[in-house]
Amino acid sequence: DITFPQLQRSPSETEAEYQERARKFLQDTAQDIAENISKGVLLHFEGTQVEFKEVSASAGGLKEVLQTIEKWLIEGAKGQPALLGFSEGYTETWATVSLHIFVSQLKNYQRLVERFLEYVYKLHLTLRGYDVSDVNVSFAEPPDFRVKEKEEVIKLRAESIATLLQAGVISAEEARKLLEEVL
């Protein structure tokens, strides 16, 4: 807090003129103080009282406020807080859903980049004199985080095909075709 001595009013000055002069003085002084404090210096007139107060003593919930702001920023950018370490209150199911949302967003961005790169490469090759009908660019598939579940499904389907074959419901050729579809 900074307290300035009250400006002296001149005898010929009206109340409106005095208020305007005081307002201008405070605006100019506030700007000078802001510039100087950022440099680590505070110059003031005699009679000015400056009192610095500690912020941390009254900032009890600041951490929670900052975490909430960070989460809102992440969500505003279509991100998933659970993927960036904010795990309070998130279940494994929600984290899985969050991951799938992220992967689908990633694929959408990659598709845009693929089409752009294909266009640019094709244009570059055409300008170099190469007769190219098409250029294909592709990204590697994102990692699959449900490998165990998919393997169990394949195992169950293969077992059911084997059971049908042993029971004589399907022939060996039909079993081979069904297994190729499963695998």
Backbone as ProteinMPNN parsed JSONL, in Angstrom:
{"seq_chain_A": "DITFPQLQRSPSETEAEYQERARKFLQDTAQDIAENISKGVLLHFEGTQVEFKEVSASAGGLKEVLQTIEKWLIEGAKGQPALLGFSEGYTETWATVSLHIFVSQLKNYQRLVERFLEYVYKLHLTLRGYDVSDVNVSFAEPPDFRVKEKEEVIKLRAESIATLLQAGVISAEEARKLLEEVL", "coords_chain_A": {"N_chain_A": [[0.843, -1.176, 0.0], [0.462, 2.227, -0.748], [0.592, 5.445, 0.467], [-0.121, 8.742, -0.218], [0.689, 12.172, 0.541], [-1.952, 14.543, 0.848], [-2.828, 16.502, -1.97], [-2.21, 19.992, -2.188], [-4.716, 22.411, -2.411], [-5.151, 24.992, -4.725], [-5.941, 28.472, -4.209], [-7.508, 29.66, -6.258], [-8.681, 27.59, -7.576], [-11.299, 25.506, -8.734], [-13.569, 23.002, -7.362], [-13.969, 20.877, -9.187], [-11.79, 21.237, -10.92], [-9.709, 20.778, -9.122], [-10.184, 18.077, -8.408], [-9.783, 16.878, -10.905], [-7.06, 17.477, -11.338], [-5.918, 16.083, -9.187], [-6.671, 13.461, -9.84], [-5.245, 13.117, -12.254], [-2.64, 13.375, -11.258], [-2.486, 11.089, -9.592], [-2.836, 9.05, -11.513], [-0.573, 9.408, -13.18], [1.481, 9.074, -11.282], [0.958, 6.461, -10.385], [1.52, 5.019, -12.698], [4.273, 5.57, -12.987], [5.23, 4.404, -10.604], [4.547, 1.701, -10.999], [6.189, 1.071, -13.193], [8.741, 1.525, -12.057], [8.797, -0.222, -9.812], [8.805, -2.686, -11.046], [11.376, -2.657, -11.901], [12.688, -2.79, -9.564], [12.956, -0.564, -7.977], [11.813, 2.142, -5.959], [10.796, 5.273, -5.985], [9.808, 8.164, -4.182], [7.819, 10.922, -2.894], [8.527, 13.127, -0.118], [6.873, 12.35, 2.853], [5.306, 10.42, 1.817], [3.985, 7.244, 2.411], [4.994, 3.929, 2.379], [4.035, 0.616, 2.339], [4.815, -2.688, 2.391], [3.236, -5.77, 1.876], [3.012, -9.166, 2.853], [2.217, -11.688, 0.629], [1.852, -14.463, 0.712], [0.875, -15.211, 3.204], [-1.856, -14.845, 3.254], [-2.748, -16.435, 1.23], [-4.061, -19.007, 1.168], [-5.655, -20.923, -0.342], [-4.496, -20.847, -2.824], [-3.076, -22.726, -4.361], [-5.022, -24.628, -5.105], [-6.706, -22.997, -6.615], [-5.009, -22.283, -8.752], [-4.554, -24.835, -9.865], [-7.138, -25.443, -10.726], [-7.489, -23.449, -12.655], [-5.489, -24.227, -14.47], [-6.538, -26.724, -15.285], [-8.897, -25.851, -16.553], [-7.804, -24.401, -18.651], [-6.532, -26.456, -20.072], [-8.743, -28.065, -20.738], [-10.135, -26.201, -22.251], [-8.526, -26.066, -24.446], [-9.192, -28.345, -25.69], [-8.023, -30.521, -24.516], [-7.116, -33.302, -22.379], [-7.259, -33.387, -19.021], [-6.694, -35.63, -17.407], [-4.79, -37.031, -18.816], [-2.585, -35.505, -18.493], [-1.682, -35.64, -15.934], [-3.442, -34.703, -13.967], [-5.136, -36.235, -11.771], [-7.071, -36.354, -9.828], [-10.026, -37.658, -8.697], [-10.587, -39.024, -11.043], [-11.543, -41.987, -12.599], [-10.362, -45.27, -13.603], [-11.81, -46.068, -15.783], [-12.759, -43.616, -16.783], [-10.32, -42.488, -17.457], [-9.582, -44.189, -19.52], [-11.585, -43.623, -21.41], [-10.962, -40.947, -21.8], [-8.438, -41.218, -22.937], [-9.1, -42.466, -25.362], [-10.584, -40.43, -26.57], [-8.563, -38.54, -26.869], [-6.868, -39.946, -28.663], [-8.533, -40.11, -30.914], [-8.787, -37.381, -31.538], [-6.118, -36.858, -32.109], [-5.756, -38.435, -34.402], [-7.447, -37.042, -36.155], [-6.086, -34.573, -36.426], [-3.706, -35.546, -37.524], [-4.649, -36.528, -39.953], [-5.304, -34.176, -41.321], [-2.738, -33.041, -41.55], [-1.481, -35.033, -43.063], [-2.882, -34.847, -45.548], [-2.176, -32.251, -46.287], [0.641, -32.464, -46.503], [0.794, -34.372, -48.555], [-0.275, -32.894, -50.681], [1.61, -30.789, -50.861], [4.036, -32.204, -51.356], [3.382, -33.458, -53.78], [2.981, -31.22, -55.392], [5.571, -30.138, -55.28], [7.073, -32.187, -56.536], [5.879, -32.134, -59.066], [6.567, -29.558, -59.917], [9.272, -29.947, -60.131], [9.385, -31.443, -62.354], [8.645, -34.095, -62.423], [6.44, -36.68, -63.324], [3.912, -37.439, -61.507], [1.265, -39.317, -60.32], [0.015, -39.636, -57.868], [0.593, -39.04, -54.378], [1.266, -40.52, -51.317], [1.03, -40.065, -47.878], [1.519, -41.164, -44.608], [0.907, -41.558, -41.113], [2.266, -43.417, -38.371], [0.231, -45.789, -36.699], [-1.45, -44.858, -33.695], [-0.475, -46.067, -30.43], [-2.033, -49.069, -29.25], [-3.974, -49.432, -26.476], [-5.467, -51.431, -25.466], [-4.674, -54.064, -25.775], [-4.632, -56.556, -24.455], [-7.37, -57.15, -24.045], [-8.238, -57.376, -26.709], [-6.713, -59.551, -27.565], [-7.829, -61.554, -25.973], [-10.415, -61.674, -27.055], [-9.846, -62.608, -29.648], [-8.775, -65.1, -28.967], [-11.039, -66.37, -27.804], [-12.776, -66.452, -30.031], [-11.286, -68.081, -31.765], [-11.246, -70.442, -30.265], [-13.984, -71.044, -30.278], [-14.372, -71.547, -33.001], [-12.733, -73.784, -33.293], [-14.133, -75.562, -31.662], [-16.528, -75.792, -33.116], [-15.504, -77.027, -35.414], [-14.534, -79.465, -34.384], [-16.921, -80.572, -33.573], [-18.04, -81.125, -35.949], [-19.634, -79.356, -37.28], [-18.721, -77.413, -39.037], [-16.563, -77.437, -41.936], [-13.037, -78.237, -42.466], [-11.946, -76.425, -44.292], [-13.776, -74.295, -44.127], [-13.329, -73.591, -41.479], [-10.667, -72.73, -41.652], [-10.983, -70.41, -43.246], [-12.604, -68.857, -41.549], [-10.851, -68.529, -39.378], [-8.846, -67.021, -40.625], [-10.228, -64.638, -40.999], [-10.606, -63.866, -38.355], [-8.016, -63.554, -37.422]], "CA_chain_A": [[0.0, 0.0, 0.0], [1.202, 3.49, -0.811], [-0.244, 6.576, 0.858], [0.487, 10.023, -0.582], [0.091, 13.326, 1.224], [-3.003, 15.147, 0.032], [-2.38, 17.655, -2.757], [-2.729, 21.272, -1.732], [-5.624, 23.039, -3.362], [-4.832, 26.415, -4.895], [-7.113, 29.289, -3.855], [-8.351, 30.002, -7.409], [-9.074, 26.335, -8.223], [-12.628, 24.986, -8.389], [-13.553, 21.61, -6.889], [-13.822, 19.997, -10.359], [-10.4, 21.358, -11.383], [-8.87, 20.112, -8.131], [-10.386, 16.631, -8.563], [-9.135, 16.472, -12.164], [-5.61, 17.539, -11.131], [-5.573, 14.988, -8.278], [-6.807, 12.218, -10.606], [-4.116, 13.045, -13.187], [-1.453, 13.12, -10.451], [-2.494, 9.687, -9.174], [-2.617, 8.196, -12.685], [0.837, 9.515, -13.579], [2.304, 8.494, -10.226], [0.755, 5.008, -10.397], [2.26, 4.475, -13.842], [5.699, 5.637, -12.645], [5.514, 3.416, -9.557], [4.483, 0.365, -11.612], [7.407, 0.887, -13.999], [9.917, 1.47, -11.195], [8.781, -1.42, -8.964], [9.225, -3.825, -11.869], [12.837, -2.567, -11.997], [13.233, -2.976, -8.229], [13.222, 0.751, -7.391], [10.611, 2.903, -5.647], [11.084, 6.662, -5.632], [8.569, 8.822, -3.777], [7.952, 12.227, -2.261], [8.555, 13.139, 1.336], [5.516, 12.248, 3.388], [4.657, 9.246, 1.238], [4.194, 6.046, 3.212], [4.96, 2.71, 1.575], [3.96, -0.568, 3.188], [4.79, -3.933, 1.619], [2.549, -6.83, 2.606], [3.345, -10.512, 2.402], [1.073, -12.284, -0.046], [1.682, -15.885, 1.013], [0.166, -15.444, 4.458], [-3.299, -14.867, 3.019], [-3.009, -17.168, -0.014], [-4.221, -20.4, 1.567], [-6.191, -21.794, -1.386], [-3.938, -20.457, -4.118], [-2.692, -23.918, -5.121], [-6.237, -25.196, -5.689], [-7.17, -22.067, -7.651], [-4.127, -22.423, -9.91], [-4.825, -26.134, -10.489], [-8.415, -25.332, -11.436], [-7.242, -22.643, -13.855], [-4.746, -25.082, -15.411], [-7.476, -27.707, -15.848], [-9.787, -25.153, -17.48], [-7.031, -24.097, -19.858], [-6.336, -27.712, -20.804], [-10.028, -28.452, -21.31], [-10.46, -25.22, -23.283], [-7.731, -26.405, -25.634], [-9.652, -29.687, -26.064], [-7.113, -31.517, -23.968], [-7.657, -34.156, -21.328], [-6.441, -33.23, -17.817], [-6.261, -36.928, -16.875], [-3.594, -37.462, -19.538], [-1.475, -34.629, -18.136], [-1.321, -35.786, -14.532], [-4.481, -34.277, -13.034], [-5.847, -37.496, -11.607], [-8.005, -36.351, -8.705], [-11.416, -37.934, -9.022], [-10.757, -39.732, -12.304], [-11.453, -43.44, -12.489], [-9.646, -45.901, -14.712], [-12.726, -46.052, -16.929], [-12.739, -42.283, -17.372], [-9.006, -42.305, -18.076], [-9.62, -44.912, -20.797], [-12.405, -42.807, -22.317], [-10.16, -39.761, -22.084], [-7.382, -41.625, -23.86], [-9.699, -42.692, -26.681], [-10.905, -39.105, -27.122], [-7.289, -37.963, -27.298], [-6.393, -40.657, -29.857], [-9.352, -39.713, -32.073], [-8.381, -36.02, -31.893], [-4.8, -36.969, -32.727], [-5.95, -38.938, -35.766], [-8.017, -35.957, -36.963], [-4.999, -33.643, -36.753], [-2.778, -36.224, -38.431], [-5.264, -36.61, -41.273], [-5.118, -32.862, -41.949], [-1.322, -32.892, -41.892], [-1.207, -35.961, -44.172], [-3.397, -34.28, -46.811], [-1.362, -31.085, -46.626], [1.951, -32.932, -46.969], [0.609, -34.997, -49.866], [-0.449, -31.815, -51.659], [2.878, -30.065, -51.019], [5.007, -33.084, -52.022], [2.966, -33.64, -55.176], [3.282, -29.952, -56.06], [7.025, -30.044, -55.391], [7.523, -33.122, -57.574], [5.384, -31.638, -60.357], [7.397, -28.407, -60.29], [10.594, -30.479, -60.48], [9.286, -32.103, -63.648], [8.281, -35.506, -62.304], [5.032, -36.952, -63.602], [3.443, -38.275, -60.405], [-0.199, -39.281, -60.268], [-0.466, -39.53, -56.492], [1.573, -39.169, -53.298], [0.607, -40.938, -50.077], [1.753, -39.855, -46.63], [0.741, -41.719, -43.497], [1.545, -41.63, -39.81], [2.128, -44.708, -37.693], [-0.972, -45.861, -35.868], [-1.175, -44.644, -32.268], [-0.419, -47.346, -29.706], [-3.298, -49.629, -28.783], [-3.852, -49.666, -25.042], [-6.381, -52.508, -25.082], [-4.134, -55.249, -26.438], [-5.027, -57.763, -23.728], [-8.777, -57.428, -24.334], [-8.352, -57.828, -28.099], [-6.165, -60.911, -27.628], [-8.818, -62.457, -25.381], [-11.498, -61.835, -28.033], [-9.332, -63.492, -30.713], [-8.66, -66.444, -28.395], [-12.385, -66.931, -27.669], [-13.29, -66.756, -31.375], [-10.556, -69.251, -32.28], [-11.735, -71.614, -29.532], [-15.331, -71.396, -30.754], [-14.21, -72.145, -34.337], [-12.196, -75.138, -33.071], [-15.237, -76.376, -31.134], [-17.423, -76.088, -34.248], [-14.81, -77.977, -36.292], [-14.509, -80.769, -33.708], [-18.288, -81.108, -33.527], [-18.427, -81.462, -37.308], [-20.591, -78.371, -37.795], [-18.077, -76.772, -40.194], [-15.454, -78.212, -42.51], [-11.7, -77.692, -42.211], [-11.788, -75.251, -45.17], [-14.561, -73.204, -43.532], [-12.621, -73.2, -40.255], [-9.491, -71.96, -42.065], [-11.454, -69.085, -43.682], [-13.039, -68.118, -40.357], [-9.655, -68.154, -38.613], [-8.182, -65.92, -41.343], [-10.993, -63.418, -40.703], [-10.37, -63.509, -36.952], [-6.637, -63.114, -37.261]], "C_chain_A": [[0.884, 1.234, 0.0], [0.223, 4.612, -0.496], [0.511, 7.858, 0.556], [-0.114, 11.121, 0.275], [-0.919, 13.994, 0.284], [-2.456, 16.371, -0.699], [-3.011, 18.926, -2.202], [-3.587, 21.888, -2.824], [-5.274, 24.517, -3.463], [-6.102, 27.237, -4.673], [-8.043, 29.566, -5.04], [-8.935, 28.77, -8.1], [-10.477, 25.902, -7.767], [-12.49, 23.532, -7.937], [-13.333, 20.639, -8.048], [-12.387, 20.04, -10.88], [-9.444, 20.636, -10.429], [-8.97, 18.589, -8.269], [-9.692, 16.117, -9.825], [-7.616, 16.458, -12.01], [-5.151, 16.397, -10.224], [-5.644, 13.645, -9.013], [-5.625, 12.044, -11.558], [-2.821, 12.744, -12.434], [-1.373, 11.643, -10.051], [-2.25, 8.738, -10.348], [-1.153, 8.212, -13.11], [1.751, 8.842, -12.556], [2.179, 6.973, -10.211], [1.52, 4.367, -11.545], [3.762, 4.473, -13.553], [6.074, 4.573, -11.607], [5.518, 2.01, -10.144], [5.738, 0.085, -12.428], [8.63, 0.706, -13.11], [9.945, 0.218, -10.318], [9.195, -2.636, -9.77], [10.737, -3.822, -12.068], [13.502, -2.749, -10.635], [13.518, -1.674, -7.509], [11.884, 1.413, -7.07], [11.033, 4.281, -5.162], [9.772, 7.333, -5.263], [8.885, 10.137, -3.091], [8.036, 12.078, -0.751], [7.117, 13.141, 1.847], [4.745, 11.066, 2.819], [4.987, 8.039, 2.101], [4.009, 4.818, 2.323], [4.979, 1.521, 2.519], [3.84, -1.8, 2.29], [4.151, -5.019, 2.477], [2.905, -8.172, 1.996], [2.09, -11.167, 1.82], [0.806, -13.698, 0.442], [0.905, -16.145, 2.298], [-1.336, -15.558, 4.235], [-3.669, -15.652, 1.763], [-3.169, -18.654, 0.261], [-4.678, -21.32, 0.453], [-5.642, -21.511, -2.757], [-3.588, -21.665, -4.979], [-3.905, -24.518, -5.826], [-6.768, -24.311, -6.812], [-6.323, -22.214, -8.912], [-4.339, -23.755, -10.619], [-6.13, -26.103, -11.274], [-8.242, -24.539, -12.718], [-6.493, -23.463, -14.895], [-5.665, -26.102, -16.071], [-8.397, -27.046, -16.866], [-9.059, -24.813, -18.77], [-6.84, -25.342, -20.714], [-7.634, -28.129, -21.481], [-10.453, -27.485, -22.407], [-9.699, -25.467, -24.567], [-8.051, -27.817, -26.125], [-8.679, -30.77, -25.617], [-7.8, -32.314, -22.874], [-6.769, -34.028, -20.093], [-5.92, -34.553, -17.264], [-4.992, -37.409, -17.558], [-2.366, -36.641, -19.164], [-1.195, -34.623, -16.637], [-2.338, -35.286, -13.537], [-5.405, -35.465, -12.806], [-6.843, -37.488, -10.455], [-9.419, -36.617, -9.218], [-11.632, -38.667, -10.331], [-10.61, -41.23, -12.063], [-10.674, -43.985, -13.676], [-10.509, -45.899, -15.969], [-12.702, -44.692, -17.607], [-11.394, -42.014, -18.043], [-8.952, -43.016, -19.422], [-10.426, -44.135, -21.825], [-11.627, -41.577, -22.751], [-9.063, -40.074, -23.093], [-7.937, -41.838, -25.263], [-10.1, -41.378, -27.352], [-9.635, -38.458, -27.653], [-6.788, -38.612, -28.582], [-7.214, -40.257, -31.077], [-9.032, -38.285, -32.501], [-7.029, -36.03, -32.594], [-4.918, -37.438, -34.17], [-6.531, -37.858, -36.676], [-6.943, -34.954, -37.369], [-4.023, -34.28, -37.744], [-3.351, -36.309, -39.839], [-5.113, -35.279, -42.022], [-3.674, -32.674, -42.417], [-0.952, -33.811, -43.05], [-1.649, -35.364, -45.499], [-2.569, -33.077, -47.252], [-0.007, -31.514, -47.183], [1.849, -33.599, -48.333], [0.493, -33.939, -50.951], [0.881, -31.116, -51.931], [3.917, -30.925, -51.736], [4.664, -33.28, -53.491], [3.262, -32.373, -55.979], [4.78, -29.809, -56.279], [7.549, -30.948, -56.508], [7.078, -32.668, -58.963], [6.231, -30.463, -60.831], [8.814, -28.831, -60.661], [10.575, -31.248, -61.801], [8.962, -33.575, -63.591], [6.786, -35.657, -62.565], [4.532, -37.954, -62.566], [1.925, -38.165, -60.34], [-0.708, -39.093, -58.836], [0.697, -39.702, -55.516], [0.794, -39.535, -52.042], [1.545, -40.728, -48.895], [0.892, -40.457, -45.532], [1.59, -41.731, -42.232], [1.397, -43.046, -39.27], [0.87, -44.662, -36.829], [-0.602, -45.577, -34.409], [-1.179, -45.981, -31.529], [-1.804, -47.769, -29.223], [-3.135, -50.006, -27.315], [-4.794, -50.752, -24.542], [-5.953, -53.813, -25.74], [-4.634, -56.525, -25.764], [-6.476, -58.14, -24.043], [-8.948, -57.962, -25.751], [-7.807, -59.248, -28.263], [-7.143, -61.928, -27.045], [-9.977, -62.711, -26.341], [-11.06, -62.783, -29.143], [-9.255, -64.929, -30.204], [-10.033, -67.106, -28.296], [-12.978, -67.296, -29.029], [-12.603, -67.994, -31.957], [-11.023, -70.528, -31.581], [-13.123, -72.033, -30.009], [-15.276, -72.018, -32.145], [-13.686, -73.571, -34.201], [-13.284, -76.074, -32.547], [-16.206, -76.766, -32.244], [-16.803, -77.121, -35.187], [-14.818, -79.382, -35.679], [-15.897, -81.41, -33.655], [-18.783, -81.491, -34.917], [-19.436, -80.509, -37.911], [-20.034, -77.679, -39.032], [-16.933, -77.651, -40.677], [-14.132, -77.537, -42.168], [-11.464, -76.445, -43.056], [-12.553, -74.048, -44.612], [-13.882, -72.694, -42.257], [-11.402, -72.353, -40.589], [-9.896, -70.546, -42.463], [-11.883, -68.233, -42.482], [-11.851, -67.672, -39.505], [-8.886, -67.021, -39.289], [-8.891, -64.597, -41.073], [-10.708, -62.921, -39.285], [-8.975, -62.93, -36.771], [-6.358, -61.992, -38.215]], "O_chain_A": [[1.92, 1.277, 0.664], [-0.838, 4.718, -1.111], [1.639, 8.047, 1.011], [-1.269, 11.035, 0.691], [-0.738, 13.996, -0.934], [-1.719, 17.172, -0.126], [-4.175, 18.942, -1.803], [-3.228, 21.884, -4.001], [-5.118, 25.208, -2.457], [-7.207, 26.756, -4.918], [-9.251, 29.694, -4.846], [-9.62, 28.903, -9.114], [-10.795, 25.93, -6.578], [-11.439, 22.912, -8.104], [-12.584, 19.672, -7.904], [-11.827, 19.006, -11.241], [-8.5, 19.974, -10.859], [-7.954, 17.894, -8.248], [-9.087, 15.045, -9.813], [-6.953, 15.539, -12.491], [-4.101, 15.803, -10.469], [-4.778, 12.79, -8.829], [-5.065, 10.953, -11.66], [-1.997, 11.957, -12.901], [-0.315, 11.023, -10.159], [-1.544, 7.74, -10.205], [-0.561, 7.164, -13.368], [2.682, 8.126, -12.922], [3.176, 6.271, -10.043], [2.103, 3.295, -11.384], [4.448, 3.492, -13.839], [7.113, 3.923, -11.724], [6.396, 1.21, -9.824], [6.29, -1.013, -12.363], [9.465, -0.161, -13.369], [11.015, -0.349, -10.1], [9.865, -3.526, -9.247], [11.323, -4.861, -12.37], [14.726, -2.851, -10.546], [14.253, -1.671, -6.521], [10.924, 1.264, -7.826], [11.562, 4.43, -4.061], [8.75, 7.122, -5.916], [10.031, 10.434, -2.754], [7.668, 11.048, -0.184], [6.26, 13.854, 1.325], [3.653, 10.747, 3.29], [6.141, 7.838, 2.479], [3.01, 4.684, 1.615], [5.837, 1.429, 3.396], [2.883, -1.935, 1.528], [4.48, -5.17, 3.653], [3.076, -8.297, 0.784], [1.037, -11.19, 2.457], [-0.352, -14.095, 0.573], [0.326, -17.22, 2.45], [-2.015, -16.292, 4.954], [-4.796, -15.541, 1.281], [-2.484, -19.475, -0.349], [-4.131, -22.414, 0.313], [-6.25, -21.89, -3.758], [-3.782, -21.636, -6.194], [-3.832, -24.875, -7.002], [-7.227, -24.812, -7.839], [-6.861, -22.264, -10.018], [-4.308, -23.806, -11.849], [-6.217, -26.67, -12.363], [-8.785, -24.912, -13.758], [-6.822, -23.404, -16.08], [-5.584, -26.322, -17.279], [-8.654, -27.614, -17.927], [-9.627, -24.923, -19.857], [-6.972, -25.288, -21.937], [-7.637, -28.504, -22.654], [-11.066, -27.899, -23.391], [-10.167, -25.122, -25.652], [-7.28, -28.411, -26.879], [-8.538, -31.804, -26.269], [-8.935, -32.023, -22.497], [-5.636, -34.509, -20.105], [-4.822, -34.598, -16.71], [-4.196, -38.123, -16.948], [-1.239, -37.027, -19.475], [-0.547, -33.709, -16.127], [-2.116, -35.433, -12.335], [-6.351, -35.675, -13.565], [-7.41, -38.534, -10.137], [-9.935, -35.888, -10.065], [-12.78, -38.912, -10.7], [-9.67, -41.677, -11.406], [-10.368, -43.263, -14.626], [-10.003, -45.748, -17.081], [-12.634, -44.598, -18.832], [-11.345, -41.374, -19.094], [-8.345, -42.51, -20.365], [-10.009, -44.0, -22.975], [-11.632, -41.209, -23.926], [-8.795, -39.281, -23.996], [-7.313, -41.436, -26.245], [-9.969, -41.235, -28.568], [-9.625, -37.897, -28.748], [-6.333, -37.918, -29.492], [-6.66, -40.081, -32.162], [-9.005, -37.995, -33.697], [-6.82, -35.296, -33.56], [-4.256, -36.901, -35.058], [-6.151, -37.765, -37.844], [-6.892, -34.531, -38.524], [-3.57, -33.629, -38.686], [-2.613, -36.175, -40.815], [-4.826, -35.266, -43.219], [-3.423, -32.209, -43.529], [-0.189, -33.413, -43.931], [-0.89, -35.368, -46.468], [-2.294, -32.902, -48.439], [0.443, -30.997, -48.206], [2.724, -33.413, -49.18], [1.093, -34.07, -52.018], [1.24, -30.878, -53.084], [4.609, -30.436, -52.629], [5.548, -33.27, -54.347], [3.738, -32.448, -57.112], [5.211, -29.401, -57.357], [8.367, -30.526, -57.325], [7.827, -32.808, -59.929], [6.576, -30.38, -62.01], [9.483, -28.139, -61.429], [11.622, -31.654, -62.305], [9.0, -34.25, -64.62], [5.975, -34.864, -62.088], [4.703, -39.163, -62.723], [1.369, -37.067, -60.309], [-1.744, -38.464, -58.621], [1.658, -40.419, -55.795], [-0.229, -38.919, -51.743], [2.698, -41.157, -48.912], [-0.326, -40.28, -45.525], [2.81, -41.891, -42.274], [0.497, -43.781, -39.676], [0.504, -43.613, -36.299], [0.451, -46.012, -33.944], [-1.828, -46.929, -31.973], [-2.63, -46.941, -28.84], [-2.265, -50.8, -26.96], [-4.909, -50.973, -23.337], [-6.795, -54.579, -26.209], [-5.018, -57.474, -26.447], [-6.777, -59.309, -24.281], [-9.717, -58.898, -25.973], [-8.368, -60.05, -29.009], [-7.27, -63.038, -27.563], [-10.469, -63.835, -26.433], [-11.821, -63.667, -29.538], [-9.621, -65.865, -30.915], [-10.184, -68.273, -28.659], [-13.615, -68.341, -29.164], [-13.251, -68.847, -32.565], [-11.179, -71.57, -32.219], [-13.411, -73.223, -30.133], [-16.054, -72.924, -32.442], [-14.14, -74.469, -34.91], [-13.349, -77.238, -32.941], [-16.653, -77.911, -32.318], [-17.504, -77.994, -35.698], [-15.076, -80.366, -36.372], [-16.029, -82.633, -33.688], [-19.835, -82.116, -35.048], [-20.034, -80.812, -38.944], [-20.777, -77.386, -39.969], [-16.409, -78.488, -39.942], [-14.103, -76.421, -41.651], [-10.839, -75.496, -42.581], [-12.05, -72.925, -44.62], [-13.87, -71.49, -41.998], [-11.121, -71.37, -39.902], [-9.238, -69.582, -42.071], [-11.568, -67.045, -42.407], [-11.848, -66.562, -38.973], [-8.334, -66.156, -38.609], [-8.245, -63.559, -40.933], [-10.586, -61.72, -39.046], [-8.782, -61.945, -36.059], [-5.243, -61.469, -38.244]]}, "name": "protein", "num_of_chains": 1, "seq": "DITFPQLQRSPSETEAEYQERARKFLQDTAQDIAENISKGVLLHFEGTQVEFKEVSASAGGLKEVLQTIEKWLIEGAKGQPALLGFSEGYTETWATVSLHIFVSQLKNYQRLVERFLEYVYKLHLTLRGYDVSDVNVSFAEPPDFRVKEKEEVIKLRAESIATLLQAGVISAEEARKLLEEVL"}
